[in-house]
């Protein structure tokens, strides 16, 4: 097609430059106008770039391959990038599943897949993505706790802080459901910022510390009980000493005191029992 346009342009120059009847001049001008009009249909596309064609208000197709093309010069061409883009949501203040105010933000990798939808179904693709992604982030954050240590039916519930990969998957799916109408594909979505709101940050920090202490104490107690149980069992099986129920109680008390004390505990041994 480009060769044909060059030929038309050459013929137009020949007719206009050659002396002769006036009809040749008009013919050359007409050919030049046709050549210039045809040049309007020439365009190039880079990799990961597309062009949406509209012919007198009607969708005429999409070119989504890189290269040099010619289309109907009356087509209205709109270029659309197919490259991956990043969008950082602003820090949003949301109440989590427990009603605690938290601050959360996400980073989203997205690209246009359906160019026709991106152009005709939404006013602004980027603006639509921004609003819908914020809505999806709020939805996911409000349906999960910031930090959940409760165990229900031997399974711990997913939380925003400890289950980042699972939450990222849910977030990507939620955003994808929101932006399907715009022809957008969400490649990745991750939490970029997560914290308690400033007004409750100190109180929630103390709560986390208390929960950590309780869990640590629970592990210590479980371990100490196991050690005492093993000690009593070995004493009985190897017949090292025969203990009465009262002596067993004293031994258990002393061992638990030593094992669970944060400082070096020194139990007092009654000499009357030791010498008897």
Buried (B, 14 or more C-beta within 10 A) or exposed (E): EEEEBEEBBEBBBEBBEEEEEEEBBEBBEEBBEBBBEBBBBBBEBEEEBBBBBBEEEEEBEBBBEEEEBBBEEEBEBBEBBBEEBEBEBEEBEBEBBEEBBBBBBBBBBBBBEBBBBBBEEBEEBBEBBBEBBBEBBBBBBBEBBBBBBEEEEEEEEBBBBBBEEEBBBBBBBBBBEBBBBBBBBBBBBBBEBBBBBEEEBEEBEEBBEEEEEEEEEEEEEEEBBEEBEEEBEEBEEEEEEEBEEEEBEBBBEBBBEEBBEEEEEEEEEEEEEEEE
